[in-house]
Amino acid sequence: MALSRCAQCKNPITAGEDSFCRKCGRQLNLHPVSPPSLVKHQEPSTMQNTSTLAILALVLVFVVPIVGFILSFFALAEFKKHPNLKGRGYALAAFIVPIVAVLAILIFILIRTLVG
């Protein structure tokens, strides 16, 4: 038997039952239930990818800071060519983290020198 649902309460209705829903009493317009899709597919043109270069720059900035810093420039340039890419924040972080680290080291050295 085909399975349908009440339009108001979504109660399952089997074909051949009364013309009224047993749960809410609404008159039934029997329409077959389509099975839900388990996987949502997106068209390749609408999919947004994260920039691999930005992720690599962010990881490398903690391992080899100068390489990660240089890669962050290339990653930021990649976002100008492909504005639909995600991950611009990763590239910005790979650019900013080494600058903050160098400034912190310089401030530490300056304070250490002044204090003696």
Secondary structure, 3 states (H helix, E strand, C coil): CCEEECCCCCCEEECCCCCECCCCCCECCCCECCCCCCCCCCCCCCCCCECHHHHHHHHHHHHCHHHHHHHHHHHHHHHHHCCCCECHHHHHHHHHHHHHHHHHHHHHHHHHHHHC
